[in-house]
Amino acid sequence: MHLQKILIIDDDQVDRIRVKRYLSQSELSQNIQISEVTTADEGLQLYADEGGFDVVLLDYMLPDHDGIYVLQKLLWEQDPLATVIALTGHGNELSKVSGD
């Protein structure tokens, strides 16, 4: 079975632990490789260095840039077919993404 590479871009350690715990409980957990970074720039660099990931779990609020910046850089400059799941504890940011 194909190893699923997952990149978590989130500056909150507690949130990263929660996500990793949830993923480790999956029946596919043995086929998952998780990488994690705390800033947008680190995430973009690691994505490029690794030649992509199967899924990116992206926090909206990061210390150096917001999630929209990462989406633009990732999808427009690196990989237009990247799979990105946005994570946020702030509902208003999701409204910005959807244009509301």
N, CA, C and O atoms as CSV, one atom per row, in Angstrom:
chain,resi,resn,atom,element,x,y,z
A,1,MET,N,N,0.842,-1.179,0.000
A,1,MET,CA,C,0.000,0.000,0.000
A,1,MET,C,C,0.887,1.243,0.000
A,1,MET,O,O,1.946,1.262,0.628
A,2,HIS,N,N,0.451,2.258,-0.697
A,2,HIS,CA,C,1.186,3.517,-0.841
A,2,HIS,C,C,1.276,4.262,0.492
A,2,HIS,O,O,0.279,4.409,1.199
A,3,LEU,N,N,2.473,4.726,0.823
A,3,LEU,CA,C,2.676,5.538,2.021
A,3,LEU,C,C,2.053,6.917,1.795
A,3,LEU,O,O,2.385,7.596,0.823
A,4,GLN,N,N,1.169,7.323,2.672
A,4,GLN,CA,C,0.516,8.620,2.576
A,4,GLN,C,C,1.342,9.661,3.319
A,4,GLN,O,O,1.528,9.565,4.532
A,5,LYS,N,N,1.833,10.645,2.595
A,5,LYS,CA,C,2.629,11.707,3.203
A,5,LYS,C,C,1.710,12.879,3.549
A,5,LYS,O,O,1.030,13.426,2.682
A,6,ILE,N,N,1.701,13.253,4.824
A,6,ILE,CA,C,0.851,14.334,5.302
A,6,ILE,C,C,1.732,15.412,5.907
A,6,ILE,O,O,2.624,15.127,6.706
A,7,LEU,N,N,1.474,16.650,5.518
A,7,LEU,CA,C,2.188,17.801,6.063
A,7,LEU,C,C,1.228,18.615,6.909
A,7,LEU,O,O,0.171,19.033,6.436
A,8,ILE,N,N,1.599,18.839,8.169
A,8,ILE,CA,C,0.820,19.697,9.060
A,8,ILE,C,C,1.564,21.020,9.186
A,8,ILE,O,O,2.721,21.054,9.605
A,9,ILE,N,N,0.890,22.113,8.818
A,9,ILE,CA,C,1.453,23.451,8.984
A,9,ILE,C,C,0.602,24.156,10.028
A,9,ILE,O,O,-0.485,24.650,9.726
A,10,ASP,N,N,1.101,24.199,11.253
A,10,ASP,CA,C,0.340,24.761,12.371
A,10,ASP,C,C,1.314,25.160,13.470
A,10,ASP,O,O,2.171,24.367,13.860
A,11,ASP,N,N,1.185,26.379,13.969
A,11,ASP,CA,C,2.103,26.849,15.003
A,11,ASP,C,C,1.675,26.441,16.404
A,11,ASP,O,O,2.423,26.662,17.357
A,12,ASP,N,N,0.504,25.857,16.555
A,12,ASP,CA,C,-0.006,25.453,17.865
A,12,ASP,C,C,0.332,23.989,18.121
A,12,ASP,O,O,-0.214,23.096,17.473
A,13,GLN,N,N,1.229,23.751,19.061
A,13,GLN,CA,C,1.678,22.399,19.356
A,13,GLN,C,C,0.528,21.494,19.791
A,13,GLN,O,O,0.480,20.326,19.404
A,14,VAL,N,N,-0.384,22.015,20.581
A,14,VAL,CA,C,-1.524,21.215,21.053
A,14,VAL,C,C,-2.377,20.763,19.874
A,14,VAL,O,O,-2.819,19.615,19.830
A,15,ASP,N,N,-2.607,21.651,18.928
A,15,ASP,CA,C,-3.392,21.281,17.749
A,15,ASP,C,C,-2.676,20.224,16.918
A,15,ASP,O,O,-3.309,19.293,16.419
A,16,ARG,N,N,-1.364,20.361,16.766
A,16,ARG,CA,C,-0.599,19.356,16.008
A,16,ARG,C,C,-0.674,17.999,16.696
A,16,ARG,O,O,-0.819,16.974,16.030
A,17,ILE,N,N,-0.577,17.984,18.012
A,17,ILE,CA,C,-0.671,16.727,18.767
A,17,ILE,C,C,-2.043,16.090,18.568
A,17,ILE,O,O,-2.146,14.880,18.369
A,18,ARG,N,N,-3.094,16.903,18.621
A,18,ARG,CA,C,-4.459,16.387,18.426
A,18,ARG,C,C,-4.613,15.746,17.052
A,18,ARG,O,O,-5.155,14.649,16.921
A,19,VAL,N,N,-4.130,16.446,16.036
A,19,VAL,CA,C,-4.249,15.923,14.674
A,19,VAL,C,C,-3.473,14.620,14.540
A,19,VAL,O,O,-3.977,13.650,13.974
A,20,LYS,N,N,-2.251,14.593,15.056
A,20,LYS,CA,C,-1.442,13.371,14.968
A,20,LYS,C,C,-2.098,12.221,15.736
A,20,LYS,O,O,-2.070,11.076,15.285
A,21,ARG,N,N,-2.682,12.523,16.889
A,21,ARG,CA,C,-3.370,11.487,17.669
A,21,ARG,C,C,-4.559,10.930,16.880
A,21,ARG,O,O,-4.765,9.717,16.828
A,22,TYR,N,N,-5.323,11.811,16.279
A,22,TYR,CA,C,-6.470,11.385,15.480
A,22,TYR,C,C,-6.008,10.507,14.310
A,22,TYR,O,O,-6.578,9.446,14.060
A,23,LEU,N,N,-4.982,10.955,13.605
A,23,LEU,CA,C,-4.486,10.186,12.470
A,23,LEU,C,C,-3.912,8.838,12.895
A,23,LEU,O,O,-4.043,7.852,12.171
A,24,SER,N,N,-3.284,8.792,14.053
A,24,SER,CA,C,-2.689,7.536,14.532
A,24,SER,C,C,-3.756,6.502,14.891
A,24,SER,O,O,-3.463,5.308,14.944
A,25,GLN,N,N,-4.980,6.943,15.135
A,25,GLN,CA,C,-6.075,6.034,15.471
A,25,GLN,C,C,-6.755,5.464,14.231
A,25,GLN,O,O,-7.605,4.580,14.333
A,26,SER,N,N,-6.380,5.972,13.070
A,26,SER,CA,C,-6.948,5.493,11.810
A,26,SER,C,C,-6.444,4.090,11.515
A,26,SER,O,O,-5.328,3.733,11.892
A,27,GLU,N,N,-7.259,3.302,10.847
A,27,GLU,CA,C,-6.822,1.956,10.465
A,27,GLU,C,C,-5.702,2.005,9.428
A,27,GLU,O,O,-5.036,0.998,9.189
A,28,LEU,N,N,-5.494,3.149,8.823
A,28,LEU,CA,C,-4.416,3.326,7.848
A,28,LEU,C,C,-3.158,3.926,8.465
A,28,LEU,O,O,-2.230,4.293,7.745
A,29,SER,N,N,-3.119,4.030,9.781
A,29,SER,CA,C,-2.037,4.749,10.455
A,29,SER,C,C,-0.655,4.188,10.153
A,29,SER,O,O,0.325,4.931,10.199
A,30,GLN,N,N,-0.551,2.922,9.850
A,30,GLN,CA,C,0.754,2.337,9.553
A,30,GLN,C,C,1.293,2.793,8.208
A,30,GLN,O,O,2.482,2.638,7.929
A,31,ASN,N,N,0.437,3.348,7.384
A,31,ASN,CA,C,0.840,3.798,6.058
A,31,ASN,C,C,0.888,5.320,5.960
A,31,ASN,O,O,0.830,5.872,4.861
A,32,ILE,N,N,0.993,5.997,7.095
A,32,ILE,CA,C,1.012,7.455,7.119
A,32,ILE,C,C,2.364,7.948,7.617
A,32,ILE,O,O,2.876,7.487,8.637
A,33,GLN,N,N,2.924,8.884,6.882
A,33,GLN,CA,C,4.146,9.577,7.312
A,33,GLN,C,C,3.763,11.034,7.536
A,33,GLN,O,O,3.332,11.713,6.604
A,34,ILE,N,N,3.917,11.518,8.766
A,34,ILE,CA,C,3.518,12.879,9.104
A,34,ILE,C,C,4.750,13.752,9.291
A,34,ILE,O,O,5.670,13.411,10.034
A,35,SER,N,N,4.745,14.883,8.600
A,35,SER,CA,C,5.764,15.913,8.809
A,35,SER,C,C,5.041,17.130,9.347
A,35,SER,O,O,3.882,17.371,9.009
A,36,GLU,N,N,5.723,17.898,10.186
A,36,GLU,CA,C,5.077,19.074,10.754
A,36,GLU,C,C,6.042,20.242,10.830
A,36,GLU,O,O,7.233,20.081,11.096
A,37,VAL,N,N,5.488,21.424,10.586
A,37,VAL,CA,C,6.240,22.673,10.684
A,37,VAL,C,C,5.341,23.707,11.350
A,37,VAL,O,O,4.131,23.518,11.465
A,38,THR,N,N,5.961,24.811,11.790
A,38,THR,CA,C,5.203,25.809,12.543
A,38,THR,C,C,5.001,27.127,11.812
A,38,THR,O,O,4.308,28.007,12.321
A,39,THR,N,N,5.586,27.286,10.637
A,39,THR,CA,C,5.405,28.539,9.903
A,39,THR,C,C,5.052,28.257,8.445
A,39,THR,O,O,5.289,27.166,7.926
A,40,ALA,N,N,4.482,29.269,7.807
A,40,ALA,CA,C,4.136,29.176,6.389
A,40,ALA,C,C,5.378,28.951,5.540
A,40,ALA,O,O,5.389,28.078,4.672
A,41,ASP,N,N,6.416,29.726,5.784
A,41,ASP,CA,C,7.630,29.607,4.986
A,41,ASP,C,C,8.268,28.229,5.117
A,41,ASP,O,O,8.730,27.662,4.128
A,42,GLU,N,N,8.295,27.687,6.336
A,42,GLU,CA,C,8.831,26.336,6.539
A,42,GLU,C,C,7.996,25.304,5.778
A,42,GLU,O,O,8.538,24.373,5.183
A,43,GLY,N,N,6.689,25.478,5.802
A,43,GLY,CA,C,5.803,24.555,5.096
A,43,GLY,C,C,6.003,24.583,3.602
A,43,GLY,O,O,6.069,23.536,2.958
A,44,LEU,N,N,6.099,25.779,3.045
A,44,LEU,CA,C,6.319,25.894,1.605
A,44,LEU,C,C,7.666,25.313,1.205
A,44,LEU,O,O,7.779,24.656,0.170
A,45,GLN,N,N,8.676,25.549,2.012
A,45,GLN,CA,C,10.003,25.024,1.709
A,45,GLN,C,C,10.030,23.495,1.791
A,45,GLN,O,O,10.591,22.832,0.919
A,46,LEU,N,N,9.421,22.941,2.844
A,46,LEU,CA,C,9.401,21.490,2.995
A,46,LEU,C,C,8.607,20.840,1.871
A,46,LEU,O,O,8.997,19.786,1.367
A,47,TYR,N,N,7.508,21.450,1.477
A,47,TYR,CA,C,6.707,20.921,0.366
A,47,TYR,C,C,7.570,20.832,-0.889
A,47,TYR,O,O,7.554,19.823,-1.593
A,48,ALA,N,N,8.313,21.884,-1.158
A,48,ALA,CA,C,9.189,21.902,-2.333
A,48,ALA,C,C,10.308,20.872,-2.195
A,48,ALA,O,O,10.592,20.133,-3.137
A,49,ASP,N,N,10.937,20.823,-1.032
A,49,ASP,CA,C,12.054,19.898,-0.808
A,49,ASP,C,C,11.632,18.437,-0.945
A,49,ASP,O,O,12.387,17.613,-1.461
A,50,GLU,N,N,10.429,18.122,-0.483
A,50,GLU,CA,C,9.938,16.743,-0.497
A,50,GLU,C,C,9.287,16.365,-1.825
A,50,GLU,O,O,8.961,15.198,-2.046
A,51,GLY,N,N,9.098,17.329,-2.695
A,51,GLY,CA,C,8.429,17.040,-3.956
A,51,GLY,C,C,6.937,16.833,-3.799
A,51,GLY,O,O,6.305,16.157,-4.610
A,52,GLY,N,N,6.380,17.419,-2.753
A,52,GLY,CA,C,4.942,17.357,-2.521
A,52,GLY,C,C,4.547,16.417,-1.403
A,52,GLY,O,O,5.351,15.639,-0.888
A,53,PHE,N,N,3.284,16.518,-1.049
A,53,PHE,CA,C,2.657,15.678,-0.030
A,53,PHE,C,C,1.295,15.251,-0.557
A,53,PHE,O,O,0.732,15.900,-1.439
A,54,ASP,N,N,0.775,14.173,-0.021
A,54,ASP,CA,C,-0.555,13.732,-0.429
A,54,ASP,C,C,-1.630,14.665,0.106
A,54,ASP,O,O,-2.636,14.912,-0.559
A,55,VAL,N,N,-1.413,15.182,1.312
A,55,VAL,CA,C,-2.365,16.095,1.948
A,55,VAL,C,C,-1.595,17.111,2.780
A,55,VAL,O,O,-0.616,16.775,3.446
A,56,VAL,N,N,-2.052,18.359,2.730
A,56,VAL,CA,C,-1.527,19.410,3.604
A,56,VAL,C,C,-2.652,19.836,4.527
A,56,VAL,O,O,-3.729,20.210,4.063
A,57,LEU,N,N,-2.411,19.783,5.833
A,57,LEU,CA,C,-3.352,20.283,6.826
A,57,LEU,C,C,-2.826,21.652,7.243
A,57,LEU,O,O,-1.775,21.750,7.877
A,58,LEU,N,N,-3.543,22.689,6.895
A,58,LEU,CA,C,-3.055,24.060,6.983
A,58,LEU,C,C,-3.863,24.896,7.961
A,58,LEU,O,O,-5.071,25.070,7.798
A,59,ASP,N,N,-3.186,25.407,8.973
A,59,ASP,CA,C,-3.810,26.340,9.903
A,59,ASP,C,C,-3.911,27.699,9.218
A,59,ASP,O,O,-3.034,28.079,8.442
A,60,TYR,N,N,-4.970,28.418,9.508
A,60,TYR,CA,C,-5.131,29.744,8.899
A,60,TYR,C,C,-4.217,30.781,9.540
A,60,TYR,O,O,-3.607,31.591,8.843
A,61,MET,N,N,-4.125,30.755,10.850
A,61,MET,CA,C,-3.353,31.759,11.587
A,61,MET,C,C,-1.946,31.240,11.861
A,61,MET,O,O,-1.756,30.370,12.711
A,62,LEU,N,N,-0.963,31.770,11.145
A,62,LEU,CA,C,0.427,31.384,11.328
A,62,LEU,C,C,1.242,32.620,11.678
A,62,LEU,O,O,0.818,33.737,11.382
A,63,PRO,N,N,2.396,32.444,12.298
A,63,PRO,CA,C,3.151,33.619,12.759
A,63,PRO,C,C,3.735,34.482,11.644
A,63,PRO,O,O,3.937,35.680,11.840
A,64,ASP,N,N,4.010,33.896,10.481
A,64,ASP,CA,C,4.660,34.679,9.429
A,64,ASP,C,C,3.721,35.093,8.299
A,64,ASP,O,O,3.901,36.165,7.722
A,65,HIS,N,N,2.737,34.281,7.972
A,65,HIS,CA,C,1.767,34.581,6.911
A,65,HIS,C,C,0.461,33.890,7.271
A,65,HIS,O,O,0.429,33.020,8.141
A,66,ASP,N,N,-0.614,34.280,6.597
A,66,ASP,CA,C,-1.870,33.581,6.842
A,66,ASP,C,C,-2.024,32.423,5.843
A,66,ASP,O,O,-1.223,32.262,4.923
A,67,GLY,N,N,-3.066,31.633,6.053
A,67,GLY,CA,C,-3.305,30.474,5.218
A,67,GLY,C,C,-3.574,30.802,3.766
A,67,GLY,O,O,-3.240,30.013,2.882
A,68,ILE,N,N,-4.175,31.958,3.503
A,68,ILE,CA,C,-4.441,32.366,2.121
A,68,ILE,C,C,-3.127,32.537,1.364
A,68,ILE,O,O,-3.018,32.136,0.206
A,69,TYR,N,N,-2.145,33.123,2.008
A,69,TYR,CA,C,-0.821,33.290,1.406
A,69,TYR,C,C,-0.250,31.918,1.034
A,69,TYR,O,O,0.253,31.726,-0.073
A,70,VAL,N,N,-0.335,30.974,1.965
A,70,VAL,CA,C,0.197,29.635,1.709
A,70,VAL,C,C,-0.543,28.994,0.542
A,70,VAL,O,O,0.085,28.414,-0.344
A,71,LEU,N,N,-1.861,29.090,0.530
A,71,LEU,CA,C,-2.642,28.527,-0.582
A,71,LEU,C,C,-2.220,29.121,-1.916
A,71,LEU,O,O,-2.026,28.397,-2.892
A,72,GLN,N,N,-2.081,30.434,-1.954
A,72,GLN,CA,C,-1.675,31.085,-3.206
A,72,GLN,C,C,-0.312,30.609,-3.663
A,72,GLN,O,O,-0.141,30.245,-4.826
A,73,LYS,N,N,0.663,30.606,-2.762
A,73,LYS,CA,C,2.011,30.179,-3.115
A,73,LYS,C,C,2.034,28.703,-3.523
A,73,LYS,O,O,2.660,28.327,-4.514
A,74,LEU,N,N,1.354,27.895,-2.755
A,74,LEU,CA,C,1.360,26.463,-3.009
A,74,LEU,C,C,0.660,26.122,-4.323
A,74,LEU,O,O,1.221,25.433,-5.175
A,75,LEU,N,N,-0.562,26.606,-4.478
A,75,LEU,CA,C,-1.354,26.228,-5.648
A,75,LEU,C,C,-0.934,26.944,-6.923
A,75,LEU,O,O,-1.025,26.362,-8.003
A,76,TRP,N,N,-0.483,28.173,-6.831
A,76,TRP,CA,C,-0.123,28.924,-8.033
A,76,TRP,C,C,1.333,28.753,-8.435
A,76,TRP,O,O,1.662,28.870,-9.616
A,77,GLU,N,N,2.204,28.481,-7.481
A,77,GLU,CA,C,3.625,28.436,-7.803
A,77,GLU,C,C,4.254,27.050,-7.685
A,77,GLU,O,O,5.271,26.785,-8.325
A,78,GLN,N,N,3.669,26.160,-6.880
A,78,GLN,CA,C,4.314,24.865,-6.679
A,78,GLN,C,C,3.526,23.698,-7.251
A,78,GLN,O,O,4.070,22.893,-8.007
A,79,ASP,N,N,2.244,23.598,-6.895
A,79,ASP,CA,C,1.481,22.404,-7.255
A,79,ASP,C,C,-0.008,22.741,-7.342
A,79,ASP,O,O,-0.702,22.744,-6.325
A,80,PRO,N,N,-0.497,23.023,-8.540
A,80,PRO,CA,C,-1.908,23.410,-8.674
A,80,PRO,C,C,-2.889,22.299,-8.311
A,80,PRO,O,O,-4.085,22.552,-8.170
A,81,LEU,N,N,-2.400,21.084,-8.160
A,81,LEU,CA,C,-3.269,19.962,-7.806
A,81,LEU,C,C,-3.099,19.520,-6.353
A,81,LEU,O,O,-3.574,18.449,-5.976
A,82,ALA,N,N,-2.437,20.321,-5.546
A,82,ALA,CA,C,-2.220,19.974,-4.140
A,82,ALA,C,C,-3.554,19.833,-3.413
A,82,ALA,O,O,-4.504,20.571,-3.674
A,83,THR,N,N,-3.603,18.878,-2.504
A,83,THR,CA,C,-4.776,18.694,-1.653
A,83,THR,C,C,-4.499,19.380,-0.327
A,83,THR,O,O,-3.580,19.007,0.402
A,84,VAL,N,N,-5.314,20.398,-0.024
A,84,VAL,CA,C,-5.116,21.197,1.185
A,84,VAL,C,C,-6.416,21.219,1.974
A,84,VAL,O,O,-7.487,21.495,1.435
A,85,ILE,N,N,-6.298,20.922,3.262
A,85,ILE,CA,C,-7.436,21.030,4.172
A,85,ILE,C,C,-7.117,22.166,5.128
A,85,ILE,O,O,-6.115,22.124,5.843
A,86,ALA,N,N,-7.967,23.176,5.140
A,86,ALA,CA,C,-7.756,24.339,6.003
A,86,ALA,C,C,-8.309,24.055,7.394
A,86,ALA,O,O,-9.421,23.551,7.550
A,87,LEU,N,N,-7.503,24.393,8.401
A,87,LEU,CA,C,-7.896,24.234,9.798
A,87,LEU,C,C,-7.912,25.608,10.447
A,87,LEU,O,O,-6.979,26.391,10.271
A,88,THR,N,N,-8.948,25.898,11.185
A,88,THR,CA,C,-8.977,27.164,11.912
A,88,THR,C,C,-9.954,27.087,13.065
A,88,THR,O,O,-10.964,26.385,13.005
A,89,GLY,N,N,-9.640,27.807,14.094
A,89,GLY,CA,C,-10.556,27.939,15.214
A,89,GLY,C,C,-11.310,29.256,15.142
A,89,GLY,O,O,-12.023,29.626,16.075
A,90,HIS,N,N,-11.148,29.960,14.030
A,90,HIS,CA,C,-11.745,31.283,13.861
A,90,HIS,C,C,-12.655,31.270,12.636
A,90,HIS,O,O,-12.168,31.232,11.506
A,91,GLY,N,N,-13.956,31.301,12.845
A,91,GLY,CA,C,-14.921,31.225,11.758
A,91,GLY,C,C,-14.820,32.345,10.750
A,91,GLY,O,O,-15.104,32.130,9.572
A,92,ASN,N,N,-14.427,33.528,11.169
A,92,ASN,CA,C,-14.373,34.663,10.259
A,92,ASN,C,C,-13.372,34.461,9.133
A,92,ASN,O,O,-13.604,34.924,8.016
A,93,GLU,N,N,-12.262,33.778,9.403
A,93,GLU,CA,C,-11.276,33.545,8.360
A,93,GLU,C,C,-11.820,32.661,7.257
A,93,GLU,O,O,-11.495,32.858,6.086
A,94,LEU,N,N,-12.649,31.683,7.617
A,94,LEU,CA,C,-13.251,30.845,6.595
A,94,LEU,C,C,-14.162,31.654,5.711
A,94,LEU,O,O,-14.282,31.359,4.522
A,95,SER,N,N,-14.805,32.662,6.250
A,95,SER,CA,C,-15.636,33.530,5.437
A,95,SER,C,C,-14.810,34.263,4.402
A,95,SER,O,O,-15.259,34.460,3.273
A,96,LYS,N,N,-13.595,34.674,4.778
A,96,LYS,CA,C,-12.715,35.346,3.840
A,96,LYS,C,C,-12.364,34.441,2.672
A,96,LYS,O,O,-12.317,34.887,1.525
A,97,VAL,N,N,-12.115,33.162,2.967
A,97,VAL,CA,C,-11.747,32.205,1.942
A,97,VAL,C,C,-12.909,32.020,0.965
A,97,VAL,O,O,-12.707,31.963,-0.248
A,98,SER,N,N,-14.126,31.925,1.505
A,98,SER,CA,C,-15.283,31.692,0.657
A,98,SER,C,C,-15.812,32.959,0.007
A,98,SER,O,O,-16.687,32.889,-0.856
A,99,GLY,N,N,-15.296,34.115,0.407
A,99,GLY,CA,C,-15.722,35.372,-0.182
A,99,GLY,C,C,-16.949,35.975,0.454
A,99,GLY,O,O,-17.509,36.927,-0.090
A,100,ASP,N,N,-17.389,35.459,1.585
A,100,ASP,CA,C,-18.579,35.994,2.273
A,100,ASP,C,C,-18.279,37.292,2.993
A,100,ASP,O,O,-19.167,37.871,3.618
